[in-house]
Amino acid sequence: MKKSILPLLLSLPTFLFAQTSEDTEVMIGIFLGLLIFVGVFFLFRAILLWYWRNNDAVKNQEEKTQLLRNVVKNLESKGNDTKNPD
């Protein structure tokens, strides 16, 4: 998200200091066009990710990763217990 906002913030001085009304209208048109494009892009991206179930796959993968970390942590703690029998 930060990468898409950066060009808009960099072009902000151009919008603020435009001298003629024609240039301002063109800049506003470009800005609104980009804004609409970004909005439509994220809308279609969300729909496609939902359709192909990518969100669910990522969620399941994160859960598996957390479970594997717990297993490794438990194995390491059991390994430490067997190395130092008191």
Secondary structure in CASP SS format (residue, H / E / C, confidence):
PFRMAT SS
TARGET T0000
AUTHOR 0000-0000-0000
METHOD secondary structure of the structure
MODEL  1
M C 1.00
K H 1.00
K H 1.00
S H 1.00
I H 1.00
L H 1.00
P H 1.00
L H 1.00
L H 1.00
L H 1.00
S H 1.00
L H 1.00
P H 1.00
T H 1.00
F H 1.00
L H 1.00
F C 1.00
A C 1.00
Q C 1.00
T C 1.00
S H 1.00
E H 1.00
D H 1.00
T H 1.00
E H 1.00
V H 1.00
M H 1.00
I H 1.00
G H 1.00
I H 1.00
F H 1.00
L H 1.00
G H 1.00
L H 1.00
L H 1.00
I H 1.00
F H 1.00
V H 1.00
G H 1.00
V H 1.00
F H 1.00
F H 1.00
L H 1.00
F H 1.00
R H 1.00
A H 1.00
I H 1.00
L H 1.00
L H 1.00
W H 1.00
Y H 1.00
W C 1.00
R C 1.00
N H 1.00
N H 1.00
D H 1.00
A H 1.00
V H 1.00
K H 1.00
N H 1.00
Q H 1.00
E H 1.00
E H 1.00
K H 1.00
T H 1.00
Q H 1.00
L H 1.00
L H 1.00
R H 1.00
N H 1.00
V H 1.00
V H 1.00
K H 1.00
N H 1.00
L H 1.00
E H 1.00
S H 1.00
K H 1.00
G H 1.00
N H 1.00
D H 1.00
T H 1.00
K H 1.00
N C 1.00
P C 1.00
D C 1.00
END
